[in-house]
């Protein structure tokens, strides 16, 4: 199989996204905070998070930050998506969308709890 054919096959692989309930609160808090700063900024934040979720469906192979937890920065916003990948079921488990200004112990505790 050529390199190009391998890349095409890889792009077609899709992972299922599973979002932990706390993540919806993370996103809503971000939306509310950004909307309080500027009208429409919360929507831009939400759209950026959604775009990164799409990226993870195709390619979840980003850097491991701690334990088996990987992180993907949200473009243009100081947030990281914390997730783990279960290759056997082709599942990406989203455990947090966390503001990078928060104490790291907060999200490490949560992600250890949800594994």
PASEBA-1860 file (N, C-alpha, C; in nm, 3 decimals):
! residues 115
1> XXXXXXXX> 0.085/-0.117/0.000/0.000/0.000/0.000/0.090/0.124/0.000 ~ 0.061/0.218/-0.086/0.142/0.340/-0.095/0.116/0.430/0.026 ~ 0.207/0.525/0.047/0.189/0.620/0.158/0.060/0.701/0.141 ~ 0.031/0.741/0.018/-0.089/0.818/-0.009/-0.214/0.736/0.024 ~ -0.215/0.611/-0.017/-0.330/0.525/0.012/-0.347/0.506/0.162 ~ -0.237/0.493/0.235/-0.242/0.479/0.381/-0.302/0.604/0.443 ~ -0.261/0.722/0.396/-0.315/0.847/0.448/-0.463/0.861/0.420 ~ -0.504/0.824/0.302/-0.646/0.832/0.266/-0.727/0.738/0.355
9> XXXXXXXX> -0.677/0.616/0.375/-0.746/0.521/0.462/-0.754/0.575/0.604 ~ -0.645/0.634/0.653/-0.641/0.689/0.788/-0.745/0.801/0.804 ~ -0.757/0.888/0.706/-0.852/1.000/0.713/-0.996/0.951/0.719 ~ -1.022/0.834/0.664/-1.157/0.783/0.663/-1.197/0.719/0.796 ~ -1.099/0.687/0.879/-1.129/0.629/1.009/-1.195/0.735/1.097 ~ -1.302/0.699/1.159/-1.372/0.792/1.247/-1.385/0.729/1.385 ~ -1.368/0.812/1.483/-1.384/0.771/1.621/-1.518/0.824/1.673 ~ -1.577/0.748/1.761/-1.700/0.792/1.827/-1.659/0.885/1.942
17> XXXXXXXX> -1.731/0.995/1.958/-1.705/1.089/2.067/-1.806/1.063/2.178 ~ -1.757/1.043/2.299/-1.842/1.028/2.417/-1.805/1.143/2.511 ~ -1.905/1.220/2.550/-1.882/1.339/2.631/-1.936/1.316/2.772 ~ -1.847/1.327/2.871/-1.889/1.315/3.011/-1.982/1.431/3.047 ~ -2.079/1.409/3.135/-2.177/1.513/3.169/-2.114/1.646/3.217 ~ -2.004/1.639/3.290/-1.941/1.761/3.341/-1.891/1.852/3.230 ~ -1.864/1.795/3.114/-1.810/1.872/3.002/-1.911/1.977/2.954 ~ -2.038/1.941/2.958/-2.140/2.037/2.916/-2.139/2.160/3.007
25> XXXXXXXX> -2.115/2.138/3.136/-2.102/2.250/3.230/-1.979/2.334/3.198 ~ -1.867/2.266/3.168/-1.744/2.338/3.131/-1.770/2.432/3.014 ~ -1.834/2.377/2.912/-1.858/2.455/2.789/-1.955/2.569/2.817 ~ -2.061/2.541/2.892/-2.159/2.646/2.921/-2.096/2.758/3.003 ~ -2.011/2.724/3.100/-1.942/2.827/3.179/-1.856/2.915/3.089 ~ -1.788/2.852/2.994/-1.707/2.929/2.900/-1.792/3.021/2.813 ~ -1.902/2.968/2.762/-1.993/3.047/2.679/-2.044/3.168/2.758 ~ -2.090/3.141/2.880/-2.145/3.249/2.963/-2.039/3.356/2.991
33> XXXXXXXX> -1.918/3.312/3.025/-1.812/3.408/3.057/-1.778/3.493/2.935 ~ -1.761/3.429/2.820/-1.727/3.505/2.699/-1.841/3.598/2.656 ~ -1.964/3.553/2.669/-2.077/3.640/2.634/-2.087/3.761/2.728 ~ -2.043/3.744/2.852/-2.045/3.857/2.945/-1.939/3.961/2.909 ~ -1.840/3.919/2.831/-1.734/4.010/2.789/-1.764/4.080/2.657 ~ -1.828/4.004/2.567/-1.859/4.059/2.434/-1.970/3.978/2.371 ~ -2.070/4.045/2.320/-2.182/3.976/2.254/-2.130/3.891/2.138 ~ -2.172/3.765/2.134/-2.134/3.675/2.026/-2.004/3.600/2.049
41> XXXXXXXX> -1.926/3.641/2.149/-1.798/3.573/2.173/-1.819/3.432/2.228 ~ -1.926/3.412/2.304/-1.958/3.279/2.354/-1.987/3.182/2.241 ~ -2.056/3.229/2.138/-2.083/3.145/2.021/-1.954/3.108/1.949 ~ -1.864/3.204/1.939/-1.735/3.175/1.874/-1.656/3.071/1.954 ~ -1.663/3.081/2.087/-1.599/2.981/2.171/-1.661/2.843/2.147 ~ -1.794/2.836/2.149/-1.864/2.709/2.125/-1.827/2.651/1.989 ~ -1.825/2.735/1.886/-1.790/2.689/1.752/-1.647/2.633/1.748 ~ -1.556/2.698/1.821/-1.417/2.652/1.825/-1.408/2.515/1.893
49> XXXXXXXX> -1.483/2.497/2.001/-1.484/2.367/2.070/-1.540/2.260/1.978 ~ -1.650/2.290/1.911/-1.712/2.195/1.817/-1.614/2.155/1.707 ~ -1.538/2.251/1.657/-1.441/2.222/1.552/-1.334/2.125/1.603 ~ -1.290/2.145/1.726/-1.189/2.054/1.782/-1.246/1.915/1.805 ~ -1.373/1.906/1.842/-1.436/1.774/1.854/-1.435/1.703/1.718 ~ -1.459/1.776/1.612/-1.453/1.717/1.476/-1.312/1.668/1.446 ~ -1.213/1.746/1.486/-1.074/1.705/1.466/-1.047/1.574/1.539 ~ -1.095/1.562/1.662/-1.073/1.441/1.741/-1.142/1.319/1.681
57> XXXXXXXX> -1.252/1.338/1.612/-1.320/1.225/1.547/-1.232/1.162/1.441 ~ -1.151/1.245/1.376/-1.066/1.196/1.268/-0.927/1.158/1.317 ~ -0.871/1.240/1.406/-0.734/1.218/1.452/-0.719/1.251/1.599 ~ -0.740/1.152/1.687/-0.727/1.179/1.830/-0.585/1.158/1.884 ~ -0.488/1.144/1.795/-0.353/1.108/1.837/-0.266/1.225/1.879 ~ -0.311/1.302/1.977/-0.231/1.414/2.024/-0.153/1.374/2.148 ~ -0.074/1.464/2.198/0.020/1.440/2.306/-0.047/1.395/2.436 ~ 0.012/1.291/2.499/-0.032/1.248/2.631/0.024/1.348/2.732
65> XXXXXXXX> -0.061/1.403/2.817/-0.018/1.501/2.917/0.009/1.437/3.051 ~ -0.075/1.344/3.093/-0.057/1.275/3.220/-0.137/1.146/3.213 ~ -0.086/1.045/3.282/-0.147/0.912/3.276/-0.175/0.879/3.129 ~ -0.298/0.845/3.096/-0.335/0.818/2.956/-0.417/0.933/2.898 ~ -0.418/1.046/2.966/-0.500/1.159/2.925/-0.425/1.244/2.824 ~ -0.492/1.272/2.714/-0.436/1.358/2.609/-0.507/1.493/2.616 ~ -0.442/1.593/2.560/-0.501/1.728/2.559/-0.487/1.789/2.422 ~ -0.591/1.860/2.382/-0.592/1.932/2.256/-0.632/2.076/2.286
73> XXXXXXXX> -0.547/2.174/2.252/-0.585/2.313/2.275/-0.700/2.355/2.185 ~ -0.786/2.441/2.237/-0.893/2.500/2.159/-0.836/2.625/2.093 ~ -0.838/2.628/1.961/-0.778/2.741/1.889/-0.842/2.874/1.930 ~ -0.757/2.972/1.955/-0.794/3.111/1.986/-0.854/3.131/2.124 ~ -0.861/3.026/2.207/-0.914/3.038/2.342/-0.823/2.962/2.438 ~ -0.808/3.010/2.562/-0.718/2.944/2.657/-0.784/2.823/2.724 ~ -0.825/2.728/2.644/-0.889/2.607/2.694/-0.821/2.486/2.633 ~ -0.823/2.376/2.709/-0.772/2.248/2.661/-0.883/2.145/2.675
81> XXXXXXXX> -0.896/2.062/2.572/-0.988/1.949/2.578/-0.909/1.831/2.633 ~ -0.953/1.778/2.745/-0.888/1.663/2.809/-0.967/1.539/2.770 ~ -0.897/1.438/2.721/-0.967/1.319/2.671/-0.875/1.198/2.675 ~ -0.934/1.081/2.663/-0.856/0.959/2.645/-0.917/0.882/2.527 ~ -0.835/0.797/2.471/-0.875/0.721/2.352/-0.881/0.573/2.386 ~ -0.990/0.511/2.349/-1.004/0.366/2.364/-1.000/0.308/2.223 ~ -0.881/0.263/2.185/-0.859/0.216/2.048/-0.946/0.096/2.013 ~ -0.966/0.005/2.109/-1.040/-0.117/2.078/-1.183/-0.088/2.035
89> XXXXXXXX> -1.242/0.020/2.087/-1.378/0.056/2.048/-1.383/0.182/1.961 ~ -1.264/0.234/1.923/-1.255/0.356/1.841/-1.339/0.468/1.904 ~ -1.316/0.490/2.035/-1.392/0.588/2.111/-1.298/0.692/2.171 ~ -1.340/0.818/2.163/-1.270/0.928/2.230/-1.362/0.971/2.344 ~ -1.311/0.959/2.467/-1.387/0.997/2.586/-1.343/1.138/2.628 ~ -1.432/1.237/2.608/-1.403/1.375/2.646/-1.434/1.389/2.795 ~ -1.333/1.427/2.873/-1.348/1.436/3.018/-1.351/1.579/3.069 ~ -1.311/1.675/2.988/-1.315/1.813/3.032/-1.278/1.909/2.920
97> XXXXXXXX> -1.335/2.028/2.926/-1.295/2.140/2.842/-1.260/2.248/2.944 ~ -1.130/2.256/2.974/-1.084/2.326/3.092/-1.006/2.452/3.057 ~ -1.036/2.560/3.127/-0.962/2.684/3.113/-0.818/2.661/3.163 ~ -0.721/2.698/3.083/-0.582/2.672/3.118/-0.532/2.758/3.232 ~ -0.609/2.858/3.274/-0.571/2.941/3.388/-0.604/2.876/3.521 ~ -0.681/2.767/3.519/-0.718/2.700/3.644/-0.604/2.614/3.695 ~ -0.607/2.584/3.823/-0.508/2.498/3.886/-0.515/2.359/3.822 ~ -0.403/2.305/3.774/-0.404/2.173/3.708/-0.457/2.061/3.797
105> XXXXXXXX> -0.445/2.073/3.927/-0.495/1.969/4.017/-0.645/1.949/4.002 ~ -0.718/2.054/3.964/-0.863/2.045/3.948/-0.899/1.946/3.838 ~ -0.838/1.961/3.721/-0.878/1.871/3.612/-0.811/1.736/3.623 ~ -0.693/1.727/3.683/-0.631/1.596/3.702/-0.717/1.509/3.793 ~ -0.771/1.570/3.899/-0.859/1.496/3.990/-0.984/1.446/3.917 ~ -1.043/1.532/3.837/-1.165/1.493/3.763/-1.136/1.384/3.663 ~ -1.029/1.396/3.586/-1.003/1.296/3.483/-0.965/1.162/3.544 ~ -0.901/1.160/3.657/-0.871/1.032/3.724/-1.001/0.967/3.770
113> XXX> -1.097/1.048/3.813/-1.226/0.998/3.862/-1.306/0.932/3.750 ~ -1.294/0.982/3.626/-1.381/0.935/3.518/-1.319/0.823/3.435 ~ -1.198/0.781/3.468/-1.136/0.677/3.386/-1.194/0.541/3.417
END
